[in-house]
Each structure stands twice: as structure tokens, then as C-alpha cells.
Amino acid sequence: MVDSPVAAQLGSQALLPCTFAVANAPISPEYLAVHWYFQGQELASYDDSLSFSRPGVSMDTEQLASGNASLVLHNVTVSEQGAYECLVIHSPDRGEQSLHLAVLAVPTVAIPSKAVLRGEPNLLKCSVSGFHPADIAVTWLRAGEVLPASPLPAPQRNPDGTFNVSSSLTFQPTEQDQGVTFSCQVQHAALPRGALQIDFQLVFGVSPVVNIHAPTFVQGKAQVLTCDVKGFYPEAIAVNWLLNGVRTEAPRVNPSGTFNLESFYQFKPVAESEGAEISCEVQHETLSRPIVRSVQVHLEHEGTQVSVTVLLVSVMVSVLVVAGIAFFLCKRSRGMGWLGQVQLHGAFSCTSPHAQSRGAPSRAGVGLQTRVWCQLPPSSSVRRQQRVPGLVFNRHSHKEMIFTGLLKKPVSVPGAGSLLHFKGITPTQQTSKGFTPQYSW
């Protein structure tokens, strides 16, 4: 029996050959025994009956009489690679054969990202995965010419025994690289032709701008955070939300444009959320590492917000009241003397006939182009007493009566303690006939 190597593809069926012959006599099953060993441990045996130490192994006993004791391995794995030994005994003769099984896994080659930034140092990667054995070579080419690349790191072993490796090419692309074919070429024993080449062209991209917008956090109240991602190319992008560094619920993503995107995250803080960090993580082809934007949770109780609002409203009301008083005092401070029962402040103002000022002349400004209004206390009622020719009547919600026109006769105003203003616009004449406001009690 002659030693021989055997190769099988990962996941395939492997045939481990073992043949024998008996000199000058037919093969007799009662004198025959067969034993298979893997790495020194018995794997299968035949001695009147067939037995196996593990599943996935078979032998055709009908072929034993023809001198064939071959073993079949089904769905070969990397762990089954190694030395096998076949021992055949046909009393009183015996013979053995050893062989080595090599398990081959064809590499998968991919370019994760073809996007580059124009005029900046870029890193292209060629990922090679799922291969066996570990020996491999990777070459970068531009238009068929070999490019200098970083040394290939040691392959990383996968749980199934296969290997992964990533080759990197660092360069600064220019306009001359647009439309040019770049290649990643892989040489490996499992490849049918010994080599596999992936050709591609560069995609000139733009990195995203990322901002996170957060509301005021109120304990027990659900709020929505927004992750705003803008200005990126190409369009493929991934947005993830993290709470204290741990990826949280899948976001509801709403594209707001071809190359803009908004992602929303609903968050309902509790007392333990104080100081927590919420992050938006963005992955894009143009990025060597993800962009992460974060906010910290600082809780405010809802009652605190209400108190602040009430305080702001109170301050605004106070400011308006003070401004109104200041305006009124300013108007009164601009007095120009008395005309009868009408006090001139840049406007004529009239008081109750029971409260006349000393030294007031008996004449009033009848015949002036006049704007007249009356302000009443809140307990008073305002009604129109009579029509005054040439005057227009308006009523305001703050109890003003406004008269506009040429004042030719007295105006009757209801309500004790009323204040009547005559604002002169175009003085025309003054007559000796005084004007006395009349009050209805």
C-alpha cells in the first residue's frame, strides 16, 4: 500500500481511498478486519460488523470482498484535516496505508467601500474571508500596474477554522484617478486558477455632517430626539442610536432628501436617567470610523417648567403695567395751562364740575379740529347720549369713547368722575362761548 495525499473542498464529500489484495486466495469475510484511525484515534472498524466512533462517516461493506475498504467523510469540515491510517487484516496477513487529508476553502474577496475623498489621504480595503489554509497573497493594481501597499497582517482565524484578512492601500486620489480601473488580486491554493481578481473604479464621495437635536428632558415625559445627517454621497448610510454606549431600539428613519436624512428616537426618561448619554452613530462609505454625536440627560421636573413660565408671564405683565403708568404720567407732565374746565396737556382734559381747578378761565377751545375720548372707571357703563354733528363715535374694549371731528357743541358724557380729553389737531379759532362738559348722574 502506498501513501497518498487527498484534498477536499470545505463542505464537500471526501473519499479516503484504501484498497488491498490477498495473494493466491479469495478474500474471505470471516478472516477479514478493517480499522480506520484519525490522528491516532479509531474512527471506524469492521470485524464481522461495521461501527463508527462519530457520525458523518460511511464505508461500503459490499466492496470489501473486492478489496476496497475506502472511507467516506460527509460535509467535510476544517477540523477533519489531518493524518488518516487504514489497517487491513486478512489472517494471517496484514497491511496498512496512511494518507493526509487537506481541506480547502475558497476565499471570498470584496471591496467594502469604493468611495474616496478627492485630494485627501484615503484608505482602500480589500477584504478576503473564509479561506483555508492560511497561506495567501494580496496584490493591488492600478490600470494593471502593481501599487505599493501596506504589509499584509496575519490572518484571523474564524470559529469554523477558516481565516479572514484585510489588505490596505493608502493613497491620495486626484482627478486623474477618476474612471481608472483599480484591482485587488488574491492568490490562494483553493482557487481553481490559483488567483482571483476584483476590478473596480473609484467613487468620489462627500462625508456627512451630523447634528443631534434634543428637547428639555422632563422626567416621565416621552420626548423625541432628532439626528440630522446632511450633505453626504453616496446615498447608502447607516444611523444607530445608543444609550450609554449600548445600541438601543431601531430608529424610525425618514429621508428628507436624496442625500439628507433625519432619524428620530423617542426617549422617556426616568429618575435613573439623570446623567445618561444618548448618542447618534453614523456610518458611511467615506468614513474610516463612525461619526458619533452625543447629548447628556439633565432632568427637569414638569412643575419647575410651569413655575418658570408663570414667573416669566408675571414679569411681562408687570413691565407692561409700569410702561402704561409711565406713559400716562408723561402725557400729564406736558401741561400747557387751563382753558375753562378744560386742562391742556398737549390734549385738553376735563374733570368733574365738582373738582374745578382754581384760576381756570371760562373759555374753552370750541371750533378746534378735535379728537375727543373718555376713559371711565371699570364699574361705569359707556353709552352714547346724543349725536354730535361732525363727530365720529367709537367704543373700545377698555371703555373709551372716541370723537373725531370739528367740535361745535358740548358733548354729554355719562358717568360721575369721568375724564374727558380734547386733543387739538388744527386750531382754527377760539370763541367767547365757553364749553362746559355735561355729566349725567
Secondary structure, DSSP 8 states (H G I E B T S, - for coil): ---EEEEEETTS-EEE--B---TTS---GGGEEEEEEETTEEEEEESSSEEESSSSEE--GGGGGGTB--EEESS--GGG-EEEEEEEEETTEEEEEEEEEEEEB--EEE-S--EE-TTS-EEEEEEEEEEBSS--EEEEEETTEEE--------EE-TTS-EEEEEEEEE---GGGTT-EEEEEEE-TTSTTSEEEEEEE-EE-B--EEEEE---EETT--EEEEEEEES-BSS-EEEEEEETTEE-S--EEEEEETTEEEEEEEE---GGGTT-EEEEEEEETT-SS-EEEEEE--EE-HHHHHHHHHHHHHHHHHHHHHHHHHHHHHHHTT--EEETTEEESSSEEE--GGG--TT--S---TTSEEEEEEE--TT---------TTEEEEEETTTEEEEEEE--S--EEESTT-EEEEEEEE-----SS----EEE-
